[in-house]
Amino acid sequence: MSSNKEIASRVLAAVGGKENVNSVVHCATRLRFKLKDEDVADTKALSQDDDVIQVVQKGGQYQVVIGSHVGDVYRELNGIANFDNTQAVEEKTGNIFDRLIDIISSIFTPFLGAMAGAGVLKGFLTLALTLNWVTDTSGVYVVLWAIADGLFTYLPVMLAFTAARKFRTNEFLAAALAMALVHPSITALAGETLHFLGLPVIIGASAYTSSVLPIILAVFLQSYVEKFFKKVIPNFLQTIVVPLAVFLVMAPLTFIAIGPLGTILGNVLGGGYDAIYGLSPVLAGAIMGGLWQVFVMFGMHWGFVPIMMVNLTQAGFDTMTPMLLPAVLAQGGAALAIFFMTKNVKLKGLALSSTITSFFGITEPTVYGVNLPLKKPFIAACISGAVGGAFIGFFEVRNYVFGLISLLSLPGFIPQDTKAVTGLVMAAIGTAIAFVLAFILTFVLRFDEQTEDTALAENDDSTPASPKAEALANGQTIMVTSPLSGEVLPLTQVKDQVFSSGALGKGVAIKPSEGKLYAPADGVVTTLFPTGHAVGITTTTGAEILMHIGMDTVELDGQGYTVKVSQGDHVKKGDLLVEFDIEAIEAAGFSTITPIVVTNTTDFMDILDMDQKEVIHGEDFLTIVK
């Protein structure tokens, strides 16, 4: 490994020198540049630098991921170029589009699994009807259809809850508002016009069942209405009077203005997509199939979710989802080719397992763990996804239920009324074309040699162990306890490519239920960011554990965090490290999901989690195998 000064010099040269830098700050793991011209930066050279983990271009920032010693590199960088911005934080960034994507993802993510499960069930029930396994009057069909279709019928209620959490307003008031939208007395008036105190109340042809935008807009406005009434109504009256006031204002406002406005916006979205699709379904399929995984990488895919939902609500079907299936499975085809091509045992195992997960619509391990680091397999998969998407677009395949984009979504391409399986067959053929083509193209394109060597080294068990861990015998295990109490999540659910890809090391994430971070093991505090949002501990057994409280929380400049230790302190397992205000952090628009990773993962044979759903601080959490 190079010295910190050498790393700083190479990074500065690669970003185009001081003259191309407007500002640079750092957080717990990365240098965050604002460049005058990002095209000047030599991203390829940085990506291939052994001391650079990854390069991320996001939200107007050019981020160079260094690791836990980024503070030392930053000091050397500032010494070389004498930048004026010596603080380690920057103002909040992000354009309207970025914020909109964040809102959509925050609202849909919590119940996406439930939607996917219900969608798959609807698809299989339709397939069962088509094959005459059941009838639509049988008890089995009626009961299962109720749960499969119920979620979509009353979708506004689900959206109300998650939107209320995002906009920091009362979930139950929001849910009550959604229930009014889908109340039988309202749905019975679909297509008609009422009058409320002389003002027209227009009920759409499909009313508001399965709608998306009206309730999201209503809850957004409710957040301001509720805050207003909480300010003007005395505390001792708020329990009853605030909900009453919110209902009296929001109910008529939603039905008279917000509901119709949401419907209009939905029509615009749906009409815009239909116009593009109408020009050339083949071109639309090629673009979506080829670029879908790129959209996923930058979080832009969330922007298409409302369009899919609007299509299903207004037309009863969606043409976008089928075109995306080849993009997902093509990544699996490329990974399978890597399985046959590589001689590295660890990479071979990862390639095979990630191929299997792609069948079920989970591509993060496939993309970030296998294809993207090797570059050309990812390109091969994108090309193949475009070909498969164009094929499916040519046959204008339609999807009739919402669900996770995977092989399990194929039955959803069968219309319930005609039971025709042509769409399912064409989608299966288009997906198979993409899978096989990606497999072949990966063999043809091969790998970039230098990139392959780096990727193999990252997955090679022969990487020399850190001297700190040499006292441990091979096969010996280290037990690490949980530093937080809360819900355990895989790293792939962390909304940051560097953590979710495992580039900083293996581990898991926790969505904390209590704002206290404890030491997971005996050791020394070797990384402590001044804002308190990130702490690194080197344990007495040599494991380097990084705990990053939330994503992009460096932007809070320490607000909501109270640090209880200092860098260099010796701590015991269970010692309190940081207290943080969950509500204040989330109110500022940041997630508190905390990745806990072993940054020197390659010094060990494996890092194993204990498959927990919930955890209490101090409970056994990770097993590190030497």
Buried (B, 14 or more C-beta within 10 A) or exposed (E): EEEBBEBBBBBBEBBBEEEBBEBBBBBBBBBBBBBEEBEEBBBEBBBEBEBBBBBBBBBEBBBBBBBBBBBBBBBBBBEBBEBEBEEBBBEEBBEEEBEEBBBBBBBBBEBBEEBBBBBBBBBBBBBBBBEEEBEEEBEEBEEBBEEBBEBBEBBBBBBBBBBBBBBBBBBEBBBBBBBBBBEEEBBEEEEEEEEEEEEEBEBBEBBBBBBBBBBBBBBBBBBEBBEBBBEEBEEEEEEEBBBEBBBEBBBBBBBBBBBBBBBEBBBEBBEEBBEBBEEBBBBBBBBBBBBBBBBBBBBBBBBBBBBBBBBBBBEEBBBBBBBBBBBBBBBBBBBBBBBEBBEBEBBBEBBBBBBBBBBBBBBBBBBBBBBBBBBBBBBBBBBBBBBBBBBBBBBBBBBBBBBBBBBBBBBBBBBBEEEEBEBBBBBBBBBBBBBBBBBBBBBEBBBBEEBBEBBBEBBBEEBEBBEBBEEBEEEBBBBBBBBBBBBBBBBBBBBBBBBBBBBBBBBBBBBBBBBBBBBBBBBBBBBBBBBBBBBBBBBBBBBBBBBBBBBBBBBBBBBBBEBBBEBEBEBEBBBBBBBBBBEBBBEBBBBBBBBBBBBBBBBBBEBEBBEBEEBBBBEEBBBBBB
